[in-house]
Amino acid sequence: VQNKVVALYFAAGRCASSRDFAPLLCRFYAELVAEARTPAPFEVVFVSADGSEQEMLDFTRELHGAWLALPFDDPLRHELRTRYHISVIPRLVVVKPSGEVITDKGRKQVRERGLACFQNWVEAANIFQNFS
């Protein structure tokens, strides 16, 4: 995920708010990356807070976009939750390629501003690309 804005999506399938936000994030991602003529420098990484690997797999199959996911048994899941102070889910923490936080209010921004928030993230990350 070098030279990309990364959105860390902390969520769980058992969480109604996570299930509610996932389709919106899917559309956001699809418009920026999957369906775009020139894919934006953006990646979503799902960081599961599910209780089991099966719950995680069910959630990813049912509601997730074509984005990355940390394996359930990867210790980085816990490390990221600690590093970014995740105490409630869902959370969408948007970071620079260095891991520095651009915003921990990504979910709210996507809901309220849609694709318009992405340009702010790119500018904050100092990643430049022509998106026309």
C-alpha positions in Angstrom: 0.0 0.0 0.0 2.9 2.3 -0.8 1.9 5.8 -2.1 -1.7 5.3 -1.2 -4.1 6.7 1.3 -5.1 3.7 3.5 -8.4 3.4 5.3 -8.3 1.0 8.2 -11.8 -0.4 8.6 -12.2 -1.7 12.2 -15.5 -3.6 12.2 -17.3 -6.9 13.0 -20.1 -8.8 11.4 -22.0 -9.0 14.7 -22.1 -5.2 14.9 -25.2 -3.7 13.3 -23.4 -0.4 12.7 -20.6 -2.2 10.9 -23.1 -4.1 8.7 -24.9 -0.8 8.0 -21.7 1.1 7.0 -20.1 -1.7 4.9 -22.2 -1.2 1.8 -21.6 2.5 1.8 -17.8 1.9 2.1 -18.1 -0.6 -0.8 -19.7 2.0 -3.1 -17.1 4.6 -2.0 -14.2 2.2 -2.7 -15.7 1.0 -6.0 -16.1 4.5 -7.3 -12.6 5.5 -6.4 -10.7 2.3 -7.3 -12.5 -0.7 -8.7 -14.7 1.0 -11.3 -12.6 4.1 -11.9 -10.9 4.6 -15.3 -7.8 5.8 -13.4 -7.8 4.1 -10.0 -7.2 6.4 -7.1 -4.3 5.9 -4.7 -6.5 4.4 -2.1 -6.8 1.1 -0.3 -9.2 -0.2 2.4 -7.8 -2.7 4.9 -10.4 -4.6 7.0 -9.2 -5.1 10.6 -11.7 -7.6 12.1 -13.1 -7.4 15.6 -15.1 -10.6 15.0 -15.1 -13.3 17.7 -13.9 -16.1 15.3 -12.3 -16.6 12.0 -15.6 -18.0 10.6 -17.5 -14.9 11.7 -14.9 -12.8 9.9 -15.1 -14.9 6.7 -18.9 -14.7 6.7 -18.9 -10.9 7.1 -16.3 -10.5 4.4 -18.1 -12.7 1.9 -21.5 -11.1 2.6 -20.8 -7.4 2.7 -17.2 -6.5 1.9 -15.8 -4.8 -1.2 -12.8 -6.0 -3.1 -10.4 -4.6 -0.5 -7.7 -6.1 1.7 -8.2 -7.8 5.0 -5.7 -8.8 7.7 -5.9 -12.5 8.4 -7.8 -13.3 11.6 -4.8 -14.8 13.4 -2.4 -11.9 12.4 -1.1 -10.2 15.6 -1.1 -7.0 13.7 -4.9 -6.8 14.2 -4.4 -6.2 17.9 -1.4 -4.0 17.4 -3.4 -1.7 15.1 -6.3 -1.5 17.5 -3.9 -0.4 20.2 -1.9 2.0 18.0 -5.0 3.8 16.8 -6.9 3.6 20.2 -9.9 1.7 18.9 -12.4 1.1 21.7 -15.6 1.1 19.7 -16.5 -0.2 16.2 -17.0 0.5 13.5 -14.2 3.0 12.9 -12.6 4.1 9.7 -9.1 5.5 10.4 -7.5 7.1 7.4 -3.7 7.1 7.4 -0.8 8.3 5.3 1.5 5.6 3.8 3.7 6.2 6.8 0.9 5.2 9.2 0.4 8.8 10.4 -3.3 9.5 11.0 -5.1 11.8 8.6 -8.4 11.4 10.3 -10.0 9.0 12.8 -13.4 10.2 11.6 -13.4 8.6 8.2 -16.7 6.9 8.7 -18.5 10.2 9.5 -16.7 11.9 6.6 -17.7 9.2 4.1 -21.3 9.3 5.3 -21.6 13.1 5.2 -19.3 14.2 2.3 -19.0 11.1 0.1 -16.2 11.2 -2.5 -15.4 14.8 -1.7 -13.6 13.8 1.5 -11.1 11.8 -0.5 -9.4 14.8 -2.1 -8.8 16.2 1.4 -7.2 12.9 2.4 -4.9 12.9 -0.6 -3.8 16.4 0.0 -3.1 15.7 3.7 -1.1 12.6 2.6 0.9 14.6 0.1 0.0 12.1 -2.7 -0.6 13.8 -6.0 -2.3 12.3 -9.0 -4.6 13.6 -11.7 -8.0 12.0 -11.1 -9.8 13.4 -14.1 
